[in-house]
Amino acid sequence: MPEQTAAVGPSVPPSALPAVPLPPPAERSADVLVVGAGPAGSSAAYWLARAGLDVVVLEKAVFPREKVCGDGLTPRGVQALIDMGIDTDRTGGWTRHRGLRVFGGGQVAEVDWPALARWPDYGLIRARRDLDPLLALHATTAGARVFQDVAVTEPLLDDAGRVAGVHATAGPGKEPASWRASLVVSAEGLSGRLAKGLGLLRREDRPLGVAVRRYVRTPRTDDHYLDISFDLSGDGPSRESMPGYGWSFGMGDGTANVGFGFLDTRHTAGVDARTVLRRWQATLPAEWELGEEHAVSPVRGAGLPMALHRGPAYTRGLLLAGDSAGAVNPFNGEGISYALETGRMAAEAAIEGLARPEGPAREEALRRYPARLRSEYGRHHRLGMGFLALLSRPDLVRFATAHGLKRPGMVDAALRLMGNLSDGRSGDRVDRAVALLTRLVPAV
């Protein structure tokens, strides 16, 4: 069906992030270049600019633009927004959710986000066509310069083979435009042109997810729970749909984000995710109005790079953040939270590195960034990869959901583990058990 021209959800006016003309070639330089103005890039730019560095962000699109995503932020993402000083209580366009409603094995369970000291007890929904320009605008208020319609094509290398900037094309005429900087942060997403330019390719032994989504006009738009379904057909999960799940997230604007995500494996080779989505929609109760006939946007798809699939996350003047580094959580396909977090960590590495003289001392500081990512996420991602292996068995999924969803304590523990939400060893017995389990596995 043709795409609706009206925006879905409350939008940041395009004038909120004005198009800024490019400076003349002699002035195209910065302390740090950030490529991509999604959550990872804008987070990195905000923290870099806040530290007083000269930061330029190059975004290939012109806002507002579509981005395939579930649009949901878990408590981890909410905390990252709070840390950035974004007030989601007083600014419009945010929809809160209390937790998850999980369907599986013929059972349904509602589970609230855990009440923890470290994380908020709620999540948020906001369409990426609104969220991304809002975050980019927030970075500009800290002092970053954001240029839209600039497509980076390859790294600019110095005589030693170190990244000294980027080559790009700008504007409708695709005019050549090169930029120079002491460091470059790649927040380009799965494509990762800069990383590929240095020979950093995706690791084939790490999982890659595929997600499709569309917006549907529905009376369930104000639901305070995010629907997650493992029952993807009348008979439950099938070999063609596993490992995977369907979702319906109420946007609070008259629509819901309805989608399906699964792991790209030999079991799912040749499976059309759009077909699986439509089949699942057809099984939902008619009164929910989540079927294809209620759609207000086409089905769109994207890849989900998981488990730190590309590395090292720093080399030769280039830092990788967000999807460029493969920071998506293998347990649940969550990417926004980790984009915001890795953007900040990349910024902190750059700040520390640039505070040192150029040479071995600076390189030593920058090389700690990949180690930090592995320390923060490596063990959790290893557990997530094991979870995906189990999830590939439809019979096991049916059994686990049919019996597990009857036990609230088990559901709560699973939510904490899958969402990477706990107070660690200082928390309750569930948190301590999760912390022990995590310590027992090697990092990816």
MIVEX-166420 format. One record per residue: residue in one letter; z, y, x of N, C-alpha, C, O, CB in turn. Coordinates in pm, whole numbers, plus 50000, padded with zeros to 5 digits. Glycine has a CB too. Layout:
N
AZYXZYXZYXZYXZYX
...
***
This chain:
444
M500004988150084500005000050000500005012450088500515011850200501225000049905
P499465023750043499465035750126500855041250143501685040150053498555046450066
E501115047050258502435052550286502665065250206501775073650192502605055250435
Q503905066450153504275078550081504315090450178504695088850294505655076650009
T503935101850131503975113650218505345120050218505715127050313502925123850173
A506125117750111507465123550105508375116550204508265104450224508045122749962
A509255124050266510205118250360511205109650286511585112750173510925129250440
V511635098850349512675090250293514005094750350514205094450472512405075250325
G514905098950264516215103250310516255118150340515215124650348516605095550434
P517475123450355517635137550389517115140250529517495133350623519095141750378
S516255150050543515575152150671516065164450744516435174450682514095153150648
V516065163550875516245175350959514935183150953513885177650987516625171551107
P514955195750913513705203350904513005203451039513665204851142513975217750857
P511675201951041510945202351168511255214751250511225214351373509465201551143
S511565225851181511855238251254513175237451330513455245851416511885249951157
A514015227151297515285225851367515095221851513515965224251596516165215551298
L513945215851544513635212451682512245218051711511265210751705513685196751707
P512165230751741510855237251753510045231951871510595227651972511035252351768
A508735232351854507845228851964507915239852069507675251552039506375226851914
V508235235952191508385245452301507165244352392506845233252436509705242952382
P506485255352421505315254552509505705250052649506785253352698504595268152516
L504825242652713505085238052849505125249752945504355259252930504045227952893
P506015249253043506015259553146504815257853236504185247253235507315259153228
P504475267853314503365266353409503665255453510504825252353535503075279653481
P502635249553570502815238153662503855240653771504605231453806501515234753727
A503915252553824504855255153933506315254153889507195252653973504605268953991
E506565254853758507925254453705508265241153639509295239853573508125265653605
R507405231253657507645218253593508485209253686507975199953748506305211353557
S509745212453692510675204753774512065205453710512325214153628510705209953921
A512935196353750514295195853697515145187553792514615180753881514325189953552
D516455188153773517315178953848517065164653802516935155453883518815182753829
V516995162953668516775149653610515735150653499515825159453413518105143653556
L514775141753500513835140253391514275128453305514595117753356512385138153443
V514305130553173514595119753079513325117352998512805126552935515825123252986
V512835105152998511605101852927511965094552798512435083152801510665093153016
G511745101252686512075095652555513245102852493514285104452557512375080952566
A513075107352367514135114752299514695106852182515035112552078513605128252250
G514795093452198515545085452103517025086452135517415095052213515075070852107
P517865077952075519305078652101519675077552248520565084752293519995067952025
A519035068552323519375067152466519025079752543519835084752621518655055052527
G517805084952522517375096652596518175109152561518545116752650515925099252570
S518435111152433519185123052393520635122252438521245132352474519115125052242
S521205110152435522565108452486522615111652635523495119152679523065094152460
A521685106052712521655108952856521485123952880522175129652964520515101252924
A520565130152806520305144452825521525152852792521845162452862519115148952740
Y522215149252684523415156752646524455156352756524985166752796523995151252516
W524775144252805525835143152905525425149253038526275154853109526215128552925
L524155148453074523685154753197523775170053187524255176653279522245150453227
A523295175453075523315189953058524745195053050525055205753103522545194052932
R525605187552985527015191552972527685192453110528615200253129527785181552883
A527195184553205527735184853341527125196153423527495197953540527495171553410
G526195203853365525625215353434524335212653507523855221253580526595220553529
L523745200853489522485197753556521305203153475521375204653353522335182553576
D520225206053546518985210453482518255197853433517825189653514518085218753580
V518125196353300517605184153240516375187353155516405196553073518685177153156
V515335179753174514135180653091513925167253023513975156753087512885184753175
V513675167752891513365155752814511905156452771511455166452717514305154452690
L511165145752796509765144852758509615134352648509895122552671508865141452881
E509175138652530509035129752415507565129052375506925139452355509905134552296
K507035116852363505605115352335505235119152193504095123052168505185101252362
A506165118052098505875120951958506215135451927506705142852012506665111551864
V505945139351803506355152251750507285149451633506905142551538505125161151707
F508495154751638509475152351531509105160051405508525170851412510875156251577
P509465154251289510085141251267509055130051275507885132051241510785140851131
R509485118551321508575107151333509305094351290510535093551295508045105751479
E508515084451248509075071751204509535063651325508975064851435508045063851121
K510535055451303511005046051405511505033551334512375034451247512125052351495
V510965022051370511385009651305512805006351348513085004851467510424998051339
C513695005051250515105003151279515814999751148515295002751041515745015751347
G516964993551157517774991451038518515003850994519035004350882518744980551061
D518565014151080519175027151050520695026651043521325036551005518645032350919
G521315015351077522765014251067523455016151201522995011251304523135000851010
L524565023451198525415024951315526745017951287527425021151190525635040051351
T527105008551372528395001951362529475011451416529145022251465528394988351441
P530765007551407531805016151463531595019851609532045030551652533125009451449
R530925011351688530635015051827529755027451831529995036751907529945003351903
G528715027551746527825039051742528515051451690528255062451738526625036051657
V529395049751591530155061151538530995067351648531045079551662531045056851420
Q531665058951728532495064151836531655071751939532095081951991533245052751905
A530455066751967529575073752062529195087552009529125097152086528315065652089
L528955088551878528655101651818529865110951827529735122751859528225099951671
I531045105451798532265113551806532445118751948532775130451968533505105351763
D532225110052048532375114152188531415125452223531725133852308532135102152281
M530245125652158529255136152184529565149052106528855159052120527865131052147
G530595148752024530965160751950530145162851823530055174051773530825172752037
I529555152151770528775153151646529705150651529530275139851517527585143151645
D529865160451443530795159751330530065153951210529345161051139531375173851297
T530255141151186529595134751073530335136850942529845132950836529445119951099
D531525142950948532275145850825531785158650759531795159750636533765147050856
R531365168250838531045181450784529555184350776529145194150716531705192150867
T528755175850836527305177850828526715167550732527155156050732526645176750968
G525765171450653525185162750552524225152550610523845153150727524485170850449
G523835143150524522835133450563523385120150610522615110950639522005139050668
W524715118850618525325106450665525845098450546526405104150453526465109350765
T525675085550550526245076650448527175066850518526775059950611525115069050370
R528435066150470529415057150531529325043250469528955041750352530835062750514
H529655033250547529785019750492531065013350546531475015850659528545011150526
R531665004850462532974998950491532874986250574533794983050648533694995950363
G531764979050562531654966450632530414958950590529414964950552532874957950609
L530494945650597529354937050567529624928350444530754924350417529014928350687
R528544925650372528554915350269527584904650315526374907150326528154921250127
V528104892750342527304882250403526994871350301527894866450232528044876350526
F525724867650292525254857050204524814845250291524054846950387524094861950112
G525294833250258524874821550333525424808850274526574808450230525294822850476
G524624798250273525074785450222525544785950078526404778150038526164780250306
G524984795150000525394796649861526694804149843527174805349731525534783249800
Q527264809349951528514816849947528264831649975527254835350035529524811150049
V529214840049931529154854349957530534858850003531544855149941528684862349830
A530594866650110531864871750159531714886350197530754890250263532364863550280
E532694894550155532744908450197533814909850304534944905150288533034917950077
V533464916350413534424918250522534334932650570533254937550602534164908250639
D535484939450574535544953250620535484953750773535874944350842536814960250568
W534994965050823535084967150967536544966651008537394971750934534424980651009
P536874960951121538284959351159538964972751186538344982251233538394950451282
A540244973251156541074985051186541614983451327542564975751349542244986851080
L541024990551422541354989051563541745002451623541405012951568540184982951639
A542435002051734542815014451802541635020651874541545032851887543945011851901
R540725012251921539645016952008538435022151931537705030751980539205005852099
W538215017051809537005020251735537335025151595538365021351540536095008051727
P536485033651535536685037651396536565025451304536035015051344535645048551355
D537075026851181537025015651087535915017350984536035012550871538365014051017
Y534855024151022533725026050932532435027151014532465030151133533915038650842
G531315024650947530005026551007529245037450934529755043250838529205013451006
L528045040350980527235050950922525795046350906525315037450977527295063651009
I525125052750812523685050750792522995064250801523455074050742523395043750655
R521905064750874521045076550874519665072450922519535065651024521645087950964
A518635076350849517265072650886516935078251024517315089451057516255077850781
R516235070251103515895074551238514995086751239515025094451335515235063251312
R514185088751136513365100751133514235113351125513775124251157512395100251014
D515495111751082516445122851079517395122551199517685132851259517255122450950
L517855110451232518845109151339518305113651474518975121051546519315094751350
D517095109451508516585112351642516395127251668516825131951774515275105251662
P515765134951577515675149351604517035156251605517235166051676514775155951503
L517975151051524519325156851526519965155051664520565164351717520205150351416
L519825143051721520405140551853519695148751961520335153752053520315125551888
A518375150051949517635158152047518055172652038518205179352140516115156852024
L518235177551917518705191351899520085193151959520375203452020518725195051750
H520945183051942522295183851999522225184652152523015191752214523135171551957
A521275177452211521115178252356520675192152400521095197052505520095167852404
T519835198752318519385212252354520535222152347520585231652426518255216852262
T521465220052254522615229252246523495228152369524235237552401523445226352120
A523425216752439524175215152564523425220952682523985222452791524475200452589
G522125224352662521355230452768520115222852811519365227652896522205232352885
A519885210952754518685203452790517435210152733517505216652629518785188852740
R516305208452802515015213552752514195201652704513915192452780514235221552863
V513815202052577513075190952516511645195252488511405205252421513765186152385
F510695187552540509275190252517508675178452441508765166952485508505192752653
Q508075181452326507455171152244505965170152274505375178852338507685174152095
D505365159252227503935156752243503555156152390502495161152431503125167652172
V504425150052471504165147952613504265132952639505365127352634505165156152704
A503155126552667503115112052686503115108752835502145111452905501865106052618
V504205103052882504295099153023503445086853047503505077152970505785096453064
T502645087153152501705076253179502115067453295501865055353293500345082053205
E502745073353398503135065453515504085073553601504165085753588501895061153597
P504815066753690505715074153779504935081753886503865077453929506715064653845
L505485092853927504965100354041505795096054161507015097954161505045116154017
L505165090454262505885084954377505705093754499504655099754520505385070754407
D506765094554580506645101654707506105092154814505775080654784508015107754750
D506015096854938505425088855044506205076155074505665066455127505305097055169
A507505076255039508335064455063508315054654946508995044454949509755068655092
G507545057854842507485049254725508615051254627508835042954539507475035254768
R509325062154642510445065354553509935074054437509025082254455511585072654630
V510525072254319510145080154203510585094554223511775097454240510765074354073
A509615103554222509895117754243509495126054122509465138354128509165122954367
G509185119254010508775126253889507895117053807507955104853819508025139353924
V507065123153722506185115253634504845122253619504735134453631506835113053495
H503835114253593502545119353548502495117853395502995107953341501365111753617
A501905127553328501885127453182500645134553131499915140953206503145133953125
T500435133253000499435141352930500165148652820501125143452763498255132652873
A499705160752788500435169152694499505174952588498365178652616501145180352767
G500035175652466499325182452358498175174552302497825163852353498815195352406
P497575179752195496445172852131495275170452224494545160652209495975180852012
G495095179452323493995177952417494285168452531493415165952614493625191052473
K495505162852536495895153352641495665159052780495095152552867495125140252626
E496115171452798495975178052927496915171753030498055168752996496245193152915
P496465169553154497355164053257498545173253280498405185553283496585161853389
A499715167353297500945175153320501915166753401502475157053350501595179653184
S502105170453526503035163153613504355170753622504375183053617502435161153754
W505455163353635506795169053649507465162853770507225151253803507645166853521
R508325170653837509085165453950510585166453922511035175453852508735173254079
A511335156953978512785156853960513415148154068512765139754129513165151753819
S514695150454090515425142154187515645128154135515645118454211516775148554223
L515835126954001516035113953937515295113753804515075124253743517545110953917
V514925101853761514255100253631514995089453553515335078853607512745096553649
V515255092153424515855082353333514775077753236514185085853164517095088453256
S514505064853235513555059153140514295055053014515095045653015512795047153202
A514025062152904514535058452772513335056652680513335061252565515535069252715
E512305049852733511015048552665510995037552560510055036852480509945045952766
G511995028852559511965017652469511335005452534511255004452656511215021252343
L510894996152449510384983352497509194984852590509024976952682510004974552379
S508354995052567507134996552647507444998552795506804992352880506315008252596
G508405007152826508865008852962507775010953065507725003753165509654997253001
R506905020853043505785022953136506255025753278505665020953374504915034353088
L507315033653290507785037153424508305024753496508015022653613508875047853417
A509095016653424509625004453485508494995153525508504989553634510584997353389
K507514993553437506364984953469505614990353590505074982653669505424983753349
G505575003653603504895009753716505555006453849504935007153954504845024553699
L506845002653843507564998453964507654983353974508334978154062508955004453966
G506964976353885506984961853891508174955453824508454943653846506934957454031
L508914963153742510074957753672509614952453536509444960153442511184968653654
L509404939553528508874933353407509984926553328511054923553382507774923253442
R509734924153200510704917553115510924903253161509974895953190510254917952968
R512194899253166512524885553202512234876153085512734878252975514004884453244
E511444866053109511034856953003512164847652959512084841552853509844848753048
D513234846553041514354837853003515384845152918516424839552884515014832253128
R515114857552884516014865252798515374866652659514154867552648516324879252860
P516184866952554515634867252418514934880352384515314891052431516724864652318
L513914879052301513214890752246513164888952094512634879152044511754892152306
G513724898552023513714898051878512524905451821511914913751888515004903751822
V512214902351697511174909251621511784913551489512404905451420509904900151600
A511614926051452512164931051327511094938151247510244945051303513344940551354
V511144936451115510274943751024511164949950917512194944350880509174934450961
R510754961550867511534968050762510654976850676509564980950717512674976350823
R511144979650556510504989150466511604995750384512724990650377509434982150374
Y511295007150323512225013750233511865010450089510695010250052512215029150255
V512885007750010512715003649871513615012149784514795014049814513034988549853
R513055017249673513875025049580514685015349494514125006249432512985034349489
T516015017249492516895007249432518175013649379518635023649434517224996349534
P518775007949273520075012949227521205009349322522325014349306520365007349090
R520945000849420521984997049517522065006649635522645003349738521724982849568
T521505018249621521425027749733522785032449782522945035849899520595039749692
D523795032849691525115037949730526115026949760527315029349763525675046749620
D525625014949783526505003649815527265006649944526675011150042525684990549828
H528575004149943529395006950061529434995350160530094996150264530805010350018
Y528734984450129528644973250221527184971050261526264973350182529224960350156
L526984966750384525664963250434525414948550403526184939950446525534966250587
D524354945650331524034931850297523334924750412522344929750466523164931250171
I523864913150450523254904550551523074890850487524024885150434524134903650681
S521864885450492521594872750425520974862550520519994865250588520664874950307
F521604850650522521034839250592520314829850495519664820350538522114831650669
D520444832550365519724824850264518384831750239518274840550154520554823650132
L517384827650313516114834850312515054828450224513904832750223515584835850451
S515444818250150514534812150054515394805049951516614804949962513524802250123
G514774799349852515544792149752516324780549810517324776349752514634787049645
D515884775349924516544764049988517414768250107517904759750181515514753950034
G517594781350125518374786050239517514788450361516304790250347519464776250271
P518104788450480517334790950602516354779650630516624768050599518264792850721
S515234783150688514214773350724513914774350873514334783750940512924775450641
R513194764550924512824764651065511984776851099512064782151211512054751951101
E511174781551002510304792951027511064806251028510584816151083509204793450922
S512244806450968512984819050958514204819451049514944829351047513414821450816
M514434809251129515594808751215515164808851362514134802851395516454796351184
P515924815451451517124822951422516764836551361515924843651416517964824751549
G517374840051249517064852851188517914855351065518644846551019515604853451151
Y517814867451013518534871050892517824882650824517084890150888520004874650923
G518064883950695517564895350620518654905550599519834902250604516994890950486
W518264918050575519264928450551518804937950442517614939550416519564936250679
S519784944150378519554955150284520664965250304521824962450275519494950150135
F520294977050355521264987550385521004999450293519945005750303521184991850535
G521945002550205521795013950116521805027050192522715029750270522895013950012
M520775035350170520625047850244521335059650179521485070150240519155051150259
G521795057950052522495068749984521585079649931522065090049888523465074750076
D520275077449934519315087649889518395082249780517335087949754518495092850007
G518805071249717517965064849618517205052949671516545045849595517015074649563
T517285050449802516545039449863517485030449944518645033849968515425044749953
A516945019149985517605010250080516605006650188515395005950164518154997350010
N517125004450308516334999150418516414983950408517484978150428516845004450559
V515304977450378515264962950358514404956950469513264961150490514694959150217
G514954947250540514214941950653514594927850689515464921750626514414950650771
F513944922850790514184909350839513984909350990513034915251041513244899050771
G514894902751061514764901651206514934887251249515774880051196515784910451276
F514134883051346514304869551399513934869351546513334878651599513454859451320
L514324858351609514064856851751512664851451772512224842351703515104847451816
D511974857251868510614852851901510714840751994510934842252114509784864551967
T510554828851937510684816452013509504807451985508624810651905512004809251980
R509484795952053508414786352026508514780851884507514776651828508464774752127
H509734780951825509884776251689509254785951589508804781851482511364774251656
T509224798751625508704808851533507314813651574506804823251517509654820651525
A506714807251673505384811251716504414810251599504334799951531504894802451835
G503684820951576502714821251467503304824851332502564826251235502054808051456
V504634826451325505264830251199505064845151175505294853251265506764826751199
D504634848751057504434862751021505734868150962506124864450851503244864450921
A506404877051035507684882450989507534889750856508444889550774508294891751093
R506404896250836506194903350709506174893650592506674896750484504884911350714
T505584881950614505554871750508506944866650478507294864950361504644860150547
V507744864150581509124859650561509904870250482510654866850391509814856850696
L509714883050518510404893850447510034893750299510914894450213510054907450509
R508754892950270508324893450129508844881250052509234882549936506774894050120
R508834869550114509354857650047510834859250016511294855449908509124845150134
W511574864750110513004866850086513214877049974514054874949886513714871450214
Q512474888049977512604898049871512364891849733513024895549636511614909549894
A511444882449726511114876349598512244867649544512264864649425509854868049611
T513184863449630514294855149585515484863349534516404857749476514754846149697
L515474876449556516624884849521516644887749372515594888249309516584897949601
P517844889849314517934892649170517094904649129517094914849198519384894949131
A516384903449017515474914048973516194927148951515634937748975514774909948846
E517474926348903518204938748873518574946648998518934958348988519474935448795
W518484940449116518724947849240517544957049273517714966849345518974938249356
E516384953949220515174961949244514884963649393514644974749442515324975649177
L514914952349462514614952449606513284945849637512944943849754515724945449683
G512524942349533511254935749553510154945049601510324957249606510834929249427
E509044938949637507924946449693507414957049598506914967449642506804937049730
E507524954549467507004964249370507784977349370507314987249314507034958249232
H508974977449431509784989649436509674996749572510375006549597511244986249407
A508804991849659508694997449794508145011749790507275014949708507794988649882
V508665020149878508165033949891507625036350031507295047750066509295043949861
S507525025950112506925027150245506305013750281506695003550224507985031650353
P505365013450373504785000750417505764993050505506764998550551503485003150493
V505474980450527506244972450621505854976350763504674976750798506024957150596
R506854979150845506614982450986507434973051073508504968551032506964997451017
G506934970151192507604960951281507774966251422507074975451464506864948151285
A508724960351494508974964251633509714953051704510304944351641509794977451640
G509664953251839510374943551920511794948051949512084960051952509644941152049
L512684938351972514084941052003514414934752139514714922852144515044935551891
P514374942352247514644936852380516154934952403516924944552393514064945952489
M516564922752432517984919152436518444914652574517654911552663518264908352337
A519764914452588520444907852699520014913152837519794905352929520184893152692
L519914926352849519584932652978518354925953039518384921153153520784931753077
H517284925852962516104917852994515264923453107514404916353159515254916452874
R515484935853147514674941753254515614948153356516534955453320513654952253197
G515364945453482516234951153583515614950153722514564944053739517584944253581
P516264956153819517564962653805517464975753727516424982253725518164965253942
A518564979553664518574991553582518555004253665518435015253611519784991553492
Y518675002953796518405014253886517635009254007517994999054066519725021253931
T516605016354042515895013854167515015025854200514325031154113515035000954157
R515015029954325514055039854381513945052554296512855057754274512675033454392
G515105057454250515095070154177514915069054028514835079253960514045078854230
L514835056753974514615054653831515775046853770516145036153819513295047153806
L516365052453662517415045753586516865041753449516115049353388518675054953572
L517225029853402516795024953272517955025553173519085022053208516245010553282
A517675030053050518715030952948518175026152814516965026752789519245045452937
G519065021252729518665016952596517725005052599517914995752678518015028352522
D516715005352513515774994152505514984992152633514534981052660514804996352390
S514825002552714514125000952841514844990852931514214983553008514015014352913
A516174990552919516974981152997517244968252921517844958952976518284987453036
G516804967452794517074955652713518504954752668519124944152676516704943252789
A519064966052621520494966552590520854962152449522014963052410520974980452611
V519894957252371520174953052233521114940952233520964931752314518864949652158
N522084941052142523064930452129522414917752074521884918051963524224934852037
P522434906552147521784894352098522424888551973521754881551897521794883852206
F523694891351950524364886051832523764891251702523584883651607525834889451837
N523454904251698523094910251568521904919651572521554925551469524264917651515
G521264921151687520104929951695520454944751695519574953151677519194927251583
E521724948051715522164962051713521694969151840521914964351951523714962851702
G521044980651821520514987751936520975002051951521105006852063519074987551932
I521225009151839521545023451848522825025751927522875034452015521695029451708
S523865017951897525145019851966524985018552116525505026652193526175009851915
Y524255008252157524105005552301523145015352366523255018052486523634991252323
A522215020652290521355031352343522195043652376522065049452483520245034952243
L523075047452281523945059052305524875056552424525085065452506524765062152180
E525425044452432526375041452540525675040852676526165046652773527085028252512
T524545033952684523865032952814523265046252856523155049052975522785022352808
G522865054452758522415067852793523505075652863523265082452962521945075352669
R524715074552809525845081352873526145075453011526395082953106527095080452784
M526115062253023526405056053153525355059653257525675061853373526515040853139
A524095060153216523045064353309523265078653354523085081953472521655062953244
A523665087253260523955101153294525105102053393525045109653490524275109253169
E526155094453369527315095053459526955090053599527455095153698528475086753403
A526085079853606525625075253737524815086053807524975088253927524795062453722
A523935092753732523125103353791523985115153836523755120853943522065108253691
I524975118653757525865129753793526605126653922526685135054012526885132453679
E527135114453932527845110554054526895110054173527235114454283528535096954035
G525695104654150524755103554261524305117054313524255119254434523555095654218
L523985126254221523485139354264524585148054324524295158154389522855146654148
A525835144354304526935151654368527065147954515527795154454590528265148854295
R526355137554557526395133154696525125137354768524095139554704526585117854704
P525175138354898523955141954973522895131054960523205119254947524275144355121
E521655135354964520545125854953520615115855069520815119655184519185133154952
G520435103255036520505092955138521385081455096521555079154976521005098855268
P521975073955190522745061855158523915064255064524175055854978523255055855284
A524615075455078525775078054992525345079454846526005074354755526525090655038
R524245086554824523745088154688523285074754632523575071354517522595098354684
E522555067154713522055054254667523185044754632523095037154536521155048054772
E524245045254710525405036654682525965039454543526305030154470526495038654789
A526085052154508526605055854376525655051354265526105046254162526845070954368
L524375053254285523415049954181523295034954159523065030354047522055055654216
R523455027154266523335012654252524515006454179524464994754142523205006254389
R525555014154158526675008854079526355008453930527045001653854527915017354103
Y525305015553888524955015953746524555002153692525104998153589523815025753723
P523644994553755523344981153704524564972153699524724964253605522284974653789
A525434973253799526654965153800527554968853683528214960253625527404966953933
R527584981653650528394985953537527864980353405528644975853321528455001153530
L526554980553387525964974753265526324959953255526714955153148524434976553264
R526194952853365526494938553363527974936153334528324926753262526114932153498
S528844944653388530274943353362530614946353217531444939553157531064952653454
E529974956453161530264960553023529714950552921530384947552822529674974352996
Y528514945352945527824937652842527454923352881527164915252793526594944752804
G527464920053009526884907553055527494895152992526764886152952527014906653201
R528814894452983529454882552927529234881852776528994871052722530944882552959
H529334893152710529094893252565527654889152535527414881652440529384907352506
H526714893752613525324889952593525114874952620524304868552552524414898352684
R525824869452717525714855152742526184847152621525544837352582526524851252866
L527294851352561527764844852439526734846452327526504837152250529124850652396
G526134858252319525124860652216523914851552231523354847052131524674875052220
M523524848952353522394839952376522744825752331521894818552278521984839952525
G523994821652353524424808752304524454808152153524094798052092525774805352359
F524884819152091524894819951946523474818651889523274811851788525524833251900
L522514824851953521134823951906520604809651916519834805251831520234833351986
A521034802552019520604788552032521134780251915520424771751863521094782652166
L522374782651875522944775651760522274779851630522054771751540524454778151751
L521944792851623521354798151501519954792851476519424793951366521314813251507
S519344787051578517994781751563517964768851483516884763551454517364779551699
R519134763651447519224751151370519584754351225520744757251197520264741451432
P518624753751134518894757250993520014748950931520794754250852517654755550911
D520104735950965521144727550907522534732250949523464732250868520954712950948
L522654736451075523934741451124524284754851059525444757351027523904742951277
V523284763351039523524776350974524004774250831524944780850787522244785050975
R523364765050758523794762350621525224757250617526024761650534522864752050556
F525544748050706526904742450708527934753150745528964754550679526984730750807
A527644760750851528604770650899528854781650796530004785650774528094776851029
T527804786450732527994797150634528634791750506529484798450448526664803850601
A528244780050462528824774350340530324772350353531054774350257528144761050306
H530784768450470532204765850490532944777850550534074780850513532404753750578
G532294784550644532964795650711533194807750623534224814350636532174799850829
L532254810750532532404822550448533524821250346533884831050282531114825450376
K534084809350330535224807450241536544811250308537584811750243535294792950194
R536494813850438537704816450516537684830750570537034833450671537844806250633
P538394839950503538364854150543538724856450688538114864850755539294862150456
G539704849150740540114851050878539004847550975538824854351076541324842850909
M538274837050944537164832951029536034843151024535404846051126536654819150987
V535774848450905534724858550890535074871050968534224876851035534494861950742
D536334875250960536774887151034536634885051184536174894051255538234890550999
A537034873451233536914870551376535464870551420535124875651527537564857151410
A534584864651336533164864251370532584878351374531764881351462532394855751268
L532994887051281532494900751281532894908051407532094915351465533004908251158
R534134906151451534584912751574533794907951695533364915851779536074910351596
L533614894651702532894889151815531444893651816530944898351918532964873951814
M530764892451703529344895751697529114910651715528134914751777528754891151564
G530014918951661529864933351673530424939251800530344951351820530504939851559
N531014930551888531604935352013532644946051984532664956552047530524940852108
L533514943051886534534952351840535904945951854536254936851779534274956551692
S536674950551949538034945451965538824955152051538264964152114538044931252028
D540124953252052541004960952140541334953052266542234956752341542294964852067
G540604942152289540794934352409542154927752415542734924052313540604942952529
R542664926352536543944919352555545124927052499546204921352483544174916752701
S544944939852467546034947752408546044946752256546914952652190545924962352449
G545084939452198544984938452053545754926751997546644921252062543554937252014
D545414922951873546104912051806545584898651859544814898251954545924912851653
R546034887651795545694874551849544194871651840543644864451924546464863851775
V543514877351739542064875651731541394882651849540514876951913541524881351597
D541814894951877541244902251990541504894952121540634894152207541804916451997
R542714889852136543054882852261542214870052276541794866552386544564879352266
A541984863252165541154851152170539714854652207539084847652286541184843752035
V539184865552149537844870052182537754874052330536784870852398537424881852093
A538794881052378538814885252518538824873152611538144873052713540034894252546
L539614862852575539674850852658538334843552658537854839452764540784841452608
L537734842052541536434835452532535394842752616534584836552684535974834752385
T535424855852610534444863952683534624862352834533654861852909534554878852644
R535884861652878536144860353022535714846853078535484845453198537624862553051
L535614836852990535324823253036533854820853065533504810753127535804813452935
V532984829853020531544827553040531014836753150531554847653170530764829952908
P529974832553221529384841253324528544852053260528014850353151528524832953421
A528424863253328527594874153280526114870753297525734863153386527944887153355
V525264876553210523834874353224523334881653348522144881153379523064879053099
***
